[in-house]
Amino acid sequence: MALVDSTPPLAKTFSGKKVFVTGNTGFKGSWLTLWLEKLSADVYGYSNREKTQPSMFEDLGIEKGITQFYGDIADRKSLFDALKIVKPDFIFHLAAQSLVSTSYSNPLETFKTNSLGTATLLDVMFELDFNCAAVMVTSDKCYENDERATGYREVDRLGGRDPYSASKAAAEIFLSAYIRSFFGEGSKQVIGISRAGNVIGGGDWNTNRIVVDCAKAWLCSEKVSIRNPEATRPWQHVLEPLSGYLRLAQKLSESRDLHGEAFNFGPNESNVYTVNEIVHRLGKHWGHENVGNYLELSGDKSMHEASLLSLNCEKAGKELSWSPRLEFDECLKLVADWYIQFGRNPDKLLELTLEQIKFYESKVG
């Protein structure tokens, strides 16, 4: 009787392969790097030296297990030199200025990083011309948001009122132009595009994010300030879209059928909650009996923020067999457990993070 190969499908794809991750020192990049390491990939990171404080990348000692390059994503020579050395089998492009608030205070740097940075990577890939499957990560905010109740589809109009959203829409336009002009049928490289909704998870320390604001406040036994309590977002754990990125890369490596295609990765419609609801639910998992005692309303609404934004993910389900796997309370428990562990026993954070990845893998099957 032949033995059944029990190796997980993702491990079959990435084990022993060279994987280049831009923006790997950030929140999502740190989780993706650890997951790829767990899949026995040979991971190469490329990032600037700016990190949040605290930093998940530093606190978990992620650099010890990978080869790390430091440079600006829009610095063509630095990026060229790194990719010429690695010539990876896979690229995940996550490098970005990811905050709406920062895009208002520094719009030019936002466009340079998010738009020109993406074009720079594509330009280097084209010149080096190595065999590769690449996943380019933009954002759900690349869509022209008209506050519709239905989720945006991949064919909907791109745009953006704020500099961050516009920079992501511009990156999509650059992607489309490069793919159609330089990465045609004879190209060795295949490219897919991913657009994810709001992501939460342990290890995020960025400013002006409601879950992070809760964690920072509650770890110090302070009240969290809420700016826009009735705004809704497509809340999902960080591992949900990352599983989509990995699945898209896997499919791209198998054939060119999805070359140049964009995919939404968002939560089920039942996981669209208001800011007020998520704070109260998270507070319960934190152990607060009366969550109202641990929050306060802020009058600061100086920045424009869309009140309604959701994605239609039918295409990812049909083409990639991808779907979100976590119930919302499972998601919030993972988040609360991570930050509580950070406050109580940070030396165990790497172990907990890997356990959470393993738990999610059990959901995917």
Buried (B, 14 or more C-beta within 10 A) or exposed (E): EEEEEEEBEBBEBBBEBBBBBBBBBBBBBBBBBBBBBBBEBBBBBBBBEEBBEEBBBBBBEBBEEBBBBEBBBBBBEBBBBBBEEBEBBBBBBBBBBBBBBBBBEBBEBBBBBBBBBBBBBBBBBBEBEBEBBBBBBBBBBBBBBEEEEEBBBBEBEBBBEBBBBBBBBBBBBBBBEBBEEBBEEEBEBBBBBBBBBBBBBBBBBBEBBBBBBBBBBBBEEEBBBBBBBEBBBBBBBBBBBBBBBBBBBBBBBEEBEBBBBBBBBBBBEEBBBBBBBBBBBBBBBBEBEEBEEBBEEEEEEEBEBBEBBBBBBEBBBEBBEBBBBBEBEBBBBBBBBBBBBBEEEEEEBBEBBBEBBEEBBEBBE
